[in-house]
């Protein structure tokens, strides 16, 4: 007999289903779905499911019945073994014959045995002895060793947790920089690794549950800033029991079709786990202009602090009416709003290098979010201002995100130069943001040349859309592959998808290069003075930095960027 248990996953901390450690089961309910109405009704009676109407085999009514029945089955198995009360969550999936069920756990081994016992009872539904299956399940549970307890940490220092589709790395780096400006010893976990006081101490992707735990283990850390990605929440849960301030930057289509998350609404539900565990006395910093993020107010215990570039945003108005706070832009100033008080202007956008004099709307939003979080954790106002003023879009402060360089081209005697921008830009919103800032520093008459690249685990539709955006909004496009991130795809497959997207807007013949640096070299080689070259850089960040340095390039200072923005605007 094929087992009903497709996956048993141990979630060590707060997760999509519960604010504490849980067991997640993915179960095949095909046998229950096709069983006769008589068999399904008998199963419902045996597990104590009252007023059940199973519906016809294979029907939508049977699917809904299966959800109720599985939830009740988990409780029945628990009761048979002596556990009288157990919280259970059950969800449908894109497969009508599969369901996900979750329940909290206090002892790992016994909880896992319970998951296997539930599947064993479900296996008996098509024609087995239900009474015997339940008895066997109860016996297995009573005899199971308890096993270890959850490893979730309760922080002893303040924690700021940042999540979202775009901007979470820049925002969390900015927050960490502001805190260090105050002289605090700051630990930061991210997709790049673990940093303590700005120094990389452990490389690798630590945006999952282990990142928060590792940061908090380092002696002397006085504030932890954790970048929290969707994958870690779904696969392991969050590594801490709570945070003091949470930030949700936005939720857009990315990584869909993985771990049962197929829609943006489902993705938003995953991201909402982070503000859900913000302590009641803390602040949940939410994007007032993203409807899915703003809707998270309904699931938080913390106080709401929203941010928006629009001071007249309905989200700001409603939040202030409810006693919350907001950060926004008034007359070019980043301002904090409190109920029944005049705005508090902190700093002009032109003095925040990351915003490119306000040109980069995404980095304006990141600055608003970072300022809100820093103030929410009670960092002094003047420190927040100084931190925003000194955080630069360069390889030191924000590697791989909107890093600007000036590179010489043509005959050295002519002094011709082009701007080069490196950015992760891994989805639609990220690419649009990159092209927006490229256009904002383009000299009059200059062109946009883009190194386009994708990661293989994106959907076909997203990859094609990236090709379409690149071809539509730039003058020259070249594909630069990321061999380390093919993730089951081939170069040829990815090229076909990107070129198909470009063809929607009439662009054909896009060349492809085996690496990001090769595409950068090709684009700079054909660039003319005043052009802007952008590279979607994911796999070869350091190699790209090295190539630029070898070819006489230099990082742009805040003054360089301001001059480029002014020159572009004057044209």
C-alpha positions in Angstrom: 0.0 0.0 0.0 1.3 3.5 -0.9 1.7 5.7 2.2 -0.5 8.8 2.6 2.5 10.6 4.1 4.2 12.6 1.3 6.3 14.9 3.6 6.8 15.4 7.3 8.6 18.6 8.1 9.7 19.9 11.5 9.3 23.6 11.9 11.5 24.8 14.7 10.0 28.2 15.3 7.2 30.6 14.4 5.8 29.6 11.0 2.9 30.0 8.5 0.6 28.0 10.7 1.5 28.8 14.4 3.6 31.4 16.3 5.6 28.5 17.8 7.3 25.2 16.7 5.0 23.0 14.6 4.9 19.8 12.6 3.8 20.1 9.0 2.4 17.1 7.2 1.7 16.9 3.5 -0.8 14.1 3.0 -2.2 12.3 0.0 -6.0 12.1 0.6 -6.7 10.4 -2.7 -8.1 7.3 -1.0 -10.5 9.4 1.0 -11.4 11.4 -2.0 -12.5 8.4 -4.1 -14.0 6.3 -1.2 -17.8 5.7 -1.3 -20.1 8.0 0.6 -20.8 5.2 3.0 -17.1 4.6 3.7 -16.4 8.3 4.1 -19.4 8.7 6.5 -18.2 5.7 8.6 -14.8 7.2 8.8 -16.3 10.5 9.9 -18.3 8.8 12.6 -15.3 6.8 13.9 -13.1 9.9 14.4 -16.0 11.9 16.0 -16.7 14.3 13.1 -20.3 15.4 13.7 -22.8 16.4 11.0 -20.6 15.3 8.2 -21.8 15.4 4.6 -19.0 13.8 2.6 -20.4 14.4 -0.8 -19.9 12.3 -3.9 -16.4 10.8 -4.6 -14.2 13.3 -6.4 -16.5 16.2 -5.9 -15.7 19.7 -4.6 -17.8 18.8 -1.5 -15.6 15.8 -0.9 -12.6 18.0 -1.0 -14.0 20.3 1.7 -15.0 17.2 3.7 -11.4 15.9 3.4 -10.0 19.0 5.0 -12.4 18.8 8.0 -11.8 15.1 8.3 -8.0 15.3 8.3 -8.1 18.0 11.0 -10.4 15.9 13.1 -8.3 12.8 12.5 -5.2 14.5 14.0 -7.2 15.4 17.1 -8.6 11.9 17.3 -5.2 10.3 17.2 -4.0 12.8 19.9 -6.9 12.0 22.1 -6.5 8.2 21.7 -3.0 8.7 23.1 -4.1 10.9 26.0 -3.6 14.4 24.6 -7.0 16.1 25.2 -6.3 19.5 23.5 -4.4 20.1 20.3 -4.5 23.1 17.9 -4.6 22.0 14.3 -4.4 23.9 11.0 -5.3 22.3 7.7 -5.0 23.8 4.2 -5.8 22.8 0.7 -3.1 22.7 -2.0 -3.1 23.1 -5.8 -3.5 19.4 -6.0 -7.0 18.4 -5.1 -5.8 15.1 -3.7 -3.2 16.6 -1.3 -3.7 18.6 1.9 -1.3 20.2 4.4 -2.0 19.8 8.1 0.1 21.3 11.0 0.1 21.1 14.7 2.4 22.5 17.5 4.9 20.3 19.2 6.8 20.3 22.5 8.9 17.1 22.0 10.3 16.4 18.5 10.4 12.6 18.4 6.9 12.1 19.8 5.5 14.8 17.5 7.1 13.2 14.4 5.7 9.8 15.5 2.3 11.4 15.7 2.6 12.6 12.2 3.4 9.1 10.9 0.6 7.7 13.0 -1.9 10.0 11.4 -0.8 8.9 8.0 -1.1 5.3 9.1 -4.7 5.7 10.0 -5.4 7.6 6.8 -3.9 4.6 4.9 -6.7 2.4 6.3 -9.6 4.4 5.0 -10.2 2.7 1.7 -11.0 -0.7 3.3 -8.9 -1.3 6.4 -9.9 -1.7 10.0 -10.2 1.8 11.4 -10.5 0.7 15.0 -7.3 -1.3 14.7 -5.5 1.5 12.9 -6.4 4.0 15.7 -5.4 1.6 18.4 -2.1 1.0 16.7 -1.5 4.7 16.3 -2.3 5.4 20.0 0.1 2.6 21.1 2.9 3.9 19.0 2.5 7.4 20.4 2.4 6.2 24.0 5.6 4.2 23.5 7.4 6.9 21.6 10.4 8.7 23.3 9.7 12.4 23.8 12.8 13.6 22.2 14.3 17.1 22.3 12.3 20.3 22.8 12.3 23.2 20.2 15.5 25.2 19.8 13.8 28.5 19.2 15.7 31.3 21.0 14.1 34.0 23.1 16.3 37.1 22.4 18.0 38.9 25.2 18.8 41.9 23.1 16.5 43.9 20.8 15.8 42.3 17.4 14.7 44.1 14.2 13.4 41.6 11.6 13.1 42.7 8.0 11.2 40.9 5.3 9.7 41.6 1.9 10.2 40.8 -1.8 12.4 43.7 -2.7 14.5 46.0 -0.6 15.0 43.9 2.5 18.8 43.6 2.2 19.3 47.4 1.6 16.8 48.2 4.4 18.4 45.9 6.9 21.9 47.1 6.0 20.8 50.7 6.4 19.3 49.9 9.9 22.5 48.1 10.9 24.6 51.1 9.8 22.4 53.5 11.7 22.8 51.4 14.9 26.5 51.2 14.4 26.6 55.0 14.0 25.2 55.1 17.6 28.2 53.0 18.7 26.2 49.8 19.2 27.7 46.4 18.6 25.4 45.1 15.8 24.9 41.6 14.5 23.3 41.3 11.1 22.1 38.1 9.2 21.4 38.1 5.5 21.6 36.3 2.2 25.3 37.2 2.2 26.2 35.8 5.6 26.6 36.8 9.3 28.1 40.2 10.0 29.2 41.6 13.3 30.0 45.3 13.4 30.2 45.3 9.6 32.7 42.4 9.3 31.7 39.2 7.6 32.2 36.4 10.2 30.3 33.6 8.4 29.6 33.4 4.7 26.5 31.9 3.1 22.8 32.4 3.0 21.7 33.1 6.6 18.3 34.6 5.8 16.7 31.5 7.3 16.1 30.6 10.9 19.7 29.7 11.6 20.8 33.3 10.8 19.0 34.9 13.7 20.2 32.3 16.1 23.8 32.6 14.9 23.8 36.4 15.3 22.4 36.2 18.8 25.1 33.7 19.8 28.0 36.2 19.2 29.2 37.7 22.4 28.8 41.4 22.8 26.0 41.9 20.2 23.7 44.6 21.5 21.3 44.7 18.6 20.4 42.1 16.0 19.1 42.9 12.5 17.8 39.8 10.7 16.9 39.6 7.0 14.1 37.0 6.9 13.3 35.3 3.6 10.3 33.3 2.6 12.2 30.0 2.2 13.4 29.9 5.8 9.9 30.6 7.1 8.4 27.8 5.1 11.1 25.2 5.5 12.3 25.7 9.1 10.3 28.4 10.7 11.7 31.6 12.3 14.6 31.0 14.7 13.5 33.4 17.4 10.3 33.5 19.5 9.7 37.2 18.9 11.2 40.5 17.6 11.0 44.0 18.9 10.5 45.8 15.5 9.5 44.2 12.2 9.7 45.7 8.7 7.8 44.5 5.6 9.0 46.3 2.6 6.6 45.0 -0.1 5.2 41.8 -1.6 5.5 41.1 -5.3 5.6 38.0 -7.5 8.8 36.1 -6.9 9.7 32.5 -6.1 6.1 31.5 -6.9 5.5 27.8 -7.5 7.8 26.7 -4.7 7.0 25.0 -1.4 3.2 25.3 -2.2 3.2 29.1 -2.6 1.6 29.7 -6.0 0.0 33.2 -5.6 1.1 36.6 -4.4 -1.6 36.5 -1.7 -0.1 33.3 -0.4 3.3 34.8 -0.4 2.0 37.8 1.6 0.6 35.4 4.2 4.1 33.9 4.6 5.7 37.3 5.0 3.1 38.2 7.6 4.6 35.7 10.0 7.4 38.3 10.8 5.1 41.1 12.0 2.8 38.6 13.7 5.5 37.7 16.3 6.5 41.4 17.0 6.0 42.0 20.7 3.0 44.0 21.7 5.1 46.9 23.0 7.1 47.0 19.7 6.4 48.4 16.2 5.4 46.7 13.0 6.7 48.9 10.2 4.5 48.3 7.1 4.4 49.7 3.6 1.1 51.7 3.5 1.0 51.7 -0.3 1.2 47.9 -0.7 -2.3 46.6 -0.1 -1.1 43.2 1.0 1.4 44.6 3.4 -0.9 47.2 4.8 -3.5 44.5 5.4 -1.1 42.8 7.8 -2.4 45.3 10.4 -5.2 42.8 11.0 -2.8 40.1 12.3 -0.3 42.0 14.4 -0.3 42.6 18.2 2.3 45.3 17.9 1.7 49.0 17.2 1.6 50.0 13.5 4.1 52.3 12.0 3.5 52.8 8.3 5.6 54.4 5.6 4.7 56.0 2.2 6.2 58.5 -0.2 2.7 60.1 -0.3 1.8 62.1 2.7 -1.9 61.9 1.7 -1.9 58.1 1.6 -5.1 56.7 3.1 -2.9 54.2 5.0 -1.1 57.1 6.8 -4.4 58.8 7.6 -6.0 55.6 9.0 -2.9 54.6 11.0 -2.6 58.0 12.6 -6.3 57.9 13.5 -5.7 54.6 15.2 -2.8 56.0 17.3 0.1 54.7 15.2 2.9 56.5 13.5 4.0 57.2 9.9 7.1 58.2 8.0 6.7 60.1 4.7 8.0 62.8 2.4 6.9 66.4 2.7 8.4 69.2 0.5 11.4 66.9 -0.2 12.0 66.1 3.5 11.8 62.7 5.2 9.4 63.3 8.0 7.9 61.5 11.0 4.2 61.9 11.7 2.5 61.3 15.1 -1.1 61.7 16.0 -2.2 65.3 16.8 1.3 66.7 16.3 3.1 68.7 13.6 5.4 66.7 11.2 9.0 66.2 12.4 11.3 66.8 9.4 14.5 64.7 9.8 16.5 65.1 6.7 16.1 66.2 3.1 16.1 63.5 0.5 18.9 65.2 -1.4 21.1 64.6 1.7 20.3 60.8 1.7 22.8 59.4 -0.8 20.9 56.1 -1.3 17.9 58.0 -2.7 19.9 59.6 -5.5 18.4 63.0 -4.6 15.0 61.3 -4.5 15.3 59.8 -7.9 15.3 56.2 -6.7 11.7 55.7 -5.4 12.5 52.2 -4.1 15.4 53.5 -2.1 13.3 56.4 -0.8 10.9 53.7 0.5 13.9 51.8 2.0 15.1 54.9 3.7 11.6 55.6 5.1 11.4 52.0 6.4 14.9 52.1 7.9 14.3 55.4 9.7 11.0 54.1 11.1 12.6 50.9 12.4 15.6 52.7 13.9 13.3 55.2 15.7 11.0 52.3 16.7 13.8 50.6 18.5 14.5 54.0 20.2 17.7 55.0 18.5 18.2 58.8 19.0 16.8 61.1 16.3 20.2 62.7 15.5 21.8 59.3 15.1 19.1 58.3 12.6 19.8 61.4 10.6 23.5 60.9 10.6 23.1 57.2 9.6 20.9 58.1 6.7 23.4 60.8 5.6 26.4 58.5 5.7 25.0 55.3 4.2 26.3 55.2 0.6 25.3 53.2 -2.5 28.8 51.6 -2.8 30.5 48.3 -2.4 31.4 49.0 1.2 28.0 49.9 2.6 25.6 48.1 0.2 27.4 45.6 -1.9 25.5 44.4 -5.0 22.7 46.9 -4.6 22.7 50.0 -6.8 26.5 50.3 -6.8 27.6 53.1 -9.1 30.9 53.4 -10.9 32.6 55.7 -13.5 34.6 53.8 -16.1 36.7 55.4 -18.9 35.9 54.5 -22.5 37.5 55.2 -25.9 40.7 57.1 -26.3 42.1 58.1 -22.9 43.1 61.4 -24.4 39.5 62.2 -25.0 38.5 61.6 -21.3 35.3 59.8 -22.2 33.4 58.1 -19.4 30.4 55.9 -18.8 28.4 55.1 -15.7 28.1 51.5 -14.6 25.5 50.3 -12.2 25.5 46.9 -10.5 22.4 45.6 -8.9 20.8 42.3 -7.9 17.6 43.1 -9.8 16.3 39.5 -9.6 12.6 40.2 -10.5 10.3 42.6 -12.3 10.2 45.2 -9.6 14.0 45.0 -9.1 14.7 45.4 -12.9 12.3 48.3 -13.2 14.0 50.0 -10.3 17.4 49.5 -11.9 16.3 50.9 -15.2 14.7 53.8 -13.4 18.0 54.9 -11.7 20.0 54.2 -14.9 17.7 56.6 -16.7 18.1 59.1 -13.9 21.9 59.4 -14.4 22.0 59.2 -18.2 23.7 62.2 -19.7 21.7 64.0 -22.4 21.8 61.9 -25.6 23.2 58.9 -23.7 21.9 55.3 -24.0 21.0 52.6 -21.6 22.9 49.3 -22.1 21.7 46.4 -19.9 23.3 43.1 -19.0 20.2 40.9 -18.5 20.3 37.7 -16.5 18.0 35.4 -14.6 17.9 32.7 -12.0 16.7 29.3 -13.2 14.0 28.7 -10.5 11.8 31.5 -11.7 8.7 30.7 -13.7 8.7 30.8 -17.5 6.3 33.7 -17.4 8.6 35.8 -15.1 11.7 35.1 -17.2 9.9 36.1 -20.4 8.6 39.3 -18.7 12.1 40.2 -17.6 13.2 39.9 -21.2 10.3 42.1 -22.3 11.1 44.8 -19.7 14.8 44.8 -20.6 14.2 45.1 -24.3 11.4 47.7 -23.9 13.2 50.1 -21.6 16.9 49.9 -22.7 18.7 50.7 -25.9 21.0 47.7 -26.0 20.6 44.3 -24.3 23.0 41.5 -23.8 22.4 38.3 -21.8 24.9 37.4 -19.1 24.4 33.9 -17.7 24.7 32.8 -14.1 26.0 29.2 -14.2 25.8 28.8 -10.4 22.1 29.7 -10.5 20.8 27.6 -13.4 18.8 25.4 -10.9 17.8 22.7 -13.3 17.7 24.9 -16.4 20.1 25.1 -19.4 21.6 28.2 -20.9 19.7 27.5 -24.1 16.3 27.2 -22.3 16.8 30.5 -20.4 18.0 32.3 -23.6 14.9 31.1 -25.4 12.6 32.5 -22.7 14.3 35.9 -22.4 14.5 36.3 -26.2 10.8 35.4 -26.5 10.0 38.2 -24.0 12.1 40.7 -26.0 10.4 39.7 -29.2 7.1 40.9 -27.8 8.3 44.4 -28.1 10.0 43.8 -31.5 13.6 43.3 -30.3 15.5 40.3 -31.8 19.1 39.1 -32.1 20.0 39.6 -28.4 23.6 38.2 -27.9 24.4 36.0 -25.0 27.5 35.5 -22.9 28.5 32.7 -20.6 29.1 35.0 -17.5 27.9 38.2 -16.1 31.4 39.7 -16.4 31.6 38.8 -20.1 28.4 40.6 -20.8 29.6 43.6 -18.8 32.8 43.7 -20.8 30.9 43.5 -24.1 28.5 46.3 -23.1 31.2 48.7 -21.8 33.2 47.9 -25.0 30.5 49.3 -27.2 29.4 52.1 -24.8 29.9 55.8 -25.7 30.6 58.7 -23.4 27.5 59.6 -21.5 26.0 56.1 -21.7 24.9 54.1 -18.7 25.7 50.4 -18.4 23.6 48.4 -16.0 24.3 44.8 -14.9 21.9 42.4 -13.2 24.6 41.0 -11.0 23.9 38.0 -8.9 26.7 35.4 -9.3 29.9 37.4 -9.9 29.7 40.5 -7.8 33.4 40.5 -6.7 34.5 39.6 -10.2 32.6 42.5 -11.6 34.2 44.9 -9.0 37.6 43.5 -10.0 36.9 44.0 -13.7 35.9 47.6 -13.3 39.0 48.3 -11.2 41.3 46.7 -13.8 39.8 48.9 -16.5 40.3 52.1 -14.7 36.9 52.4 -13.1 36.3 54.1 -9.7 33.3 54.0 -7.3 31.1 57.1 -7.4 31.0 59.2 -4.3 27.8 60.9 -3.1 29.0 64.1 -4.8 29.6 62.2 -8.1 26.1 60.8 -8.0 24.5 64.2 -7.2 26.4 65.7 -10.1 25.2 63.0 -12.5 21.6 63.4 -11.4 21.8 67.2 -11.9 23.4 66.8 -15.3 20.7 64.3 -16.4 17.9 66.6 -15.1 19.3 69.6 -16.9 19.2 67.8 -20.2 
